[in-house]
């Protein structure tokens, strides 16, 4: 038995195969995966092989509210008599799932409308959002940065979601969707509650980069943090410059118009992620004085500079 066991779940996705983690000595499971029978069977088998059968699980830690990470948390906790733990910002989206989902759908639709997303695209997105097979309500224990659960420390790393948490156990960092080996996590569309998600996200990755060399992601296997953070920074610097150029070329543009310039035609979840990514970069550029937000509905941005400044620092 080792201190940490990775349990691969599912056949994979663009982000990579989901990774749950078992800490057998502490009775802890991190990010148990999506709410499907296939994943449930894979999780139970993996826990048995890790030396932590379901009946011995005491704590279920969830990095964030997205169902590919949180979907089995309540089922596992119920089967084990365990406790579900999340950061306080994300806990209601699992603990009050039914009511929180209604609020999320309304918030998403209104936010996308303000970003300039056409009404038919917004309506189709809401219509395609099917409820997950999880409890309408469940007791979820809410935590803050620095809290300890069975020797595992909460590290608040917002950006992908408002209450995204990474975890540290005996020097091992569990990243959730903060950093991934094959994919840059979406910022902006993956949680429409956030005011300046790109700033939060970049500060979060800089925080872990200052303290850790390697990390265990929520999809795939171990990442080199310094190299991955450098790649993510390059990605966002390039995207910010492209967002500015889209606004400058148009003279004035909505986040949706910028998203279409960046990504082309979009629908479904891609419309939400694309518009959110564009909106996140425009918010950050406005905070830095590179563009300005124009009052009105939908939101529009206009350039404040003739050219994109070299060496602009995207963090506050």
N, C-alpha and C positions, 0 to 999 in steps of 0.2 A: 504493500500500500504506500502510495506517495502522498505528499501534502496536497497536491493539486492534480485533478484529472479533468482533461477536456473531453466533452461528449459531443461529437458531431451529430447534428440533427437535420434530417431532410436531404433532398437531392440537390440543393443549391439554388442560387439566385444570382442576379448581377452583382450583389454585394459579396457573394460567397456563401458557402454552407454555414448555417447557424451553428454557433458554438455555445453550449452550456458548459458550466464548470462546477465540479463537485469538490468540496473540501471535506473529505471523510472524517478527519480528526475533529472537526468542529460541527458536523451535521449541517453543513451549509450547501445550498445549491444557488448558483448565479445564472440568471436569464434562462429559464427552463424551456422557452421556445413557444411556437405557435400552437393554437388550440385545435389540433387535428389528432385523429386517432393514430395516424402514422407517426407523428412526432411523439405522442404520449408513449407509444410502444418502444420507440427508439430511446426515449429518455429513461424509462424504467429499466430497459436492458443495460443501458450505459451506466446507470447508477448501481445496478447489481455488480457489474464488472469493476466498477470503481471501489467497491467495498462499502457503499453507502446505500443500502436498499431503502425504498420509499419509507418504510416504517420507522427508519432511524433519522430521517430528515427533520431538523428542528427549525431551520430558518431558510426562507426563500428570499433572496435579494434580487431586485429587478433594477436594471440600469435606467430604463425609461419606459414610457407608457405604450409604445408601439407594440402591436399584438404579436409580431414575430419574436419578441423578447418576453412579453408579459402574459401571453395568451394562456399558458399552462400554470401560471403562478398560483392561482386560487385552487385549481384542481389538485395540484401537488400538495399544497398546504392542507387542503381538506382531507386528502387521503392519508397524510402523514401526521395530522394534528400539529402542524407547524405554523409559523407566523410569517406573513408576507411583509417585507420591508422595502420602502422606496423613499426617494427624496420628497420632501413635503410639497414641492411644486408640481410633481407628477402624480403623487399618490391618489388624488381624487379621480383622475382619469381611469384608474383601475378600480379603486374602492367604491366609487359612485358611477360605475360604468354607464348605465342606461341614461341617467340624467346628464352626465358629463358628455356623452356622445351627442345628445340632442343639442347641448350648448355648443359643442365643437362644430357640428354641421351648420348651425346658424351663424356662428362666428366665421367659419371658413367661407360660406357663401357671401356674407357681407364684406369680408376682407377682399376676396377675389373681385367682387364688384367694384370696390374702391380702387383696386389695382388696374381697372379697365378691362377685366376679362368679360367677354360678351355674356349676356344672360343665358343663352342656350348652352354655352359651355359650362357655366356655373351650375345650371339645373341638371345637366347630365352627370356632372361630378357628384353632386349630392345624391342623385338617384342611384348611382352605381355603388355608393358606400353601403355595404351590407353589414348588419350587426354581427359581431363575433359571438360564438357560442361560449360565453363566459357569464358569470353571475351578474345580475343587475346591480347588486351591492355585495361588498365583502369587506371584512375588517382588514385594513392595510395600515401598518404602523408607519407614521411619517417621521422622517429624519432630516437633520441639517448637516452641513459640511462639518466633518470632523467626528461625527458620531461613530461609536463602535458597536458592532454586533458580532458576538462570538469571535472577537479578535480581528474582524474585518472593518476597516475604516472607510467611511463615506467621504468621497471627494466630489464636491459639486462642480461639474464640468458642463455648464449650459451652452447652448448653441444649436445643436441638432434638435433638442427640445428644451423647454424652460427648466425642467427639473432633472435633466440628464445627470446621472451619477456614475463616476468610475469608482472602483473599489481597490483597496490595497490590503494584501494579506501577506505578512512575513516577507515583505519586499517585492512581492509579485503584484503587478498592476493589471487590473481587469478593466478594459476600455469601453465595453459596450459598443456603441456606434460613434464614439469620439474620433477614432482613427480606424481605418480598415485597410487590408492589404491590397485590394484590387479596385477600390472605389472611393471617391471623395464623398463623404456624407452630405446629404442635402441640408442646406441652411436657408431658412426663410419659409419654405413651403411645408416642411415637415412638422411645424408647430406654429400656428398663426397667432399665438398669444404674445409673442415676444416683440419688444419695441425696437431693439437693435441687435438682431441675432448674430450678424457677422462679427460685430465687436466682441460679443460674448464668446462666440466660438473660437476666434483667434486668441483671445486671452486664455481660454481653456487649454488649447493645444500648447501654447507657450508655457503654461503652468506645468503640465506633465513633462514637457521636454526639458524643463529645468531640473527635474528630479529623477527621471527614469531613462534608462537606455533601451529597454524592451517592454512590450506590453502584450497582453492577451486580448484580442478583439472579440466582438460579438459575432463576427463572421470570419471564417478562415482561421489561420494559425498565426503564430507570433510575428509581431511587426517590430522592425527597427524604428524606434520613435524618432530619432534625429533625422533620419533619411525621409521618413514618411511625413513628418512635419514640414520639412523643407519642400517636399513635393506639393503638399497642400497649400503652403504659402505661395508657391509659384502659380498654382492653379488660380487662387483668388486674386493675386495681383494681375494676372492676365485677364481674368474675367471682369475685374473692376475697370481696367483700361478699355475693354471692349464695350462695357456698359456706357462709359463716358462717350465713346465715339458714336454709339448709337443715338444718344441724346443730342450730341453736337451736330450730327448729320441731319437730324430731324428738326433741330431748333427747339423742340419741346416734345416730350413723349411720356406716355404712361408706362408703368412697369410692364404691362402686358405687351405693349408695342416693343419695348426693349427686349423682352423675353423672346418674342417672335423673331427679332433681328438676330438674337444669339442662338436660338434653338430651332427655328423654323416652325412649322405647324405642330400644334400640340392639342391633345384632348385627354380626358380622364385625369388620372393622378399626375400624368406628365404636365398637364396644364397648371395644376396646383404647384408642383415642384418647380417648374420653369418660371412661372410668374413670381413665386416666392423667392427664388434665387435672385432674379433681377431686382425685385423690391428690396431685398437685403443689401445688395450692393449699392443701390441708389440711396438708401437711407444712410449708409456709411459715408458715401461720397458727399452727401448733403451735410453731414455732421462735420466733415473736413473742409467744407467750403468750396468743393470742386464743382458741385452742381447746387441748384437751389430748388426747393420744393415750392410749387405754385399752389395757392389755395384753389379749391374747387373740387368737383366730384365728376369724374374720377380724379385721383391724384395725378399730377403731372410734374415732371422735372425739366429744368432748363439748364444749360451750361453756364457757369460763372467765369470760366476761363476759356481762352482761345484754344489752348492745347492741354493735353493731359500732363500733369507735372511728373517729371522723372523722380524716382525714389520716394514717392508718396508712401507714408506710413499709414496703413489701414486701421491700426489699433488706436484707441484714444490716447 
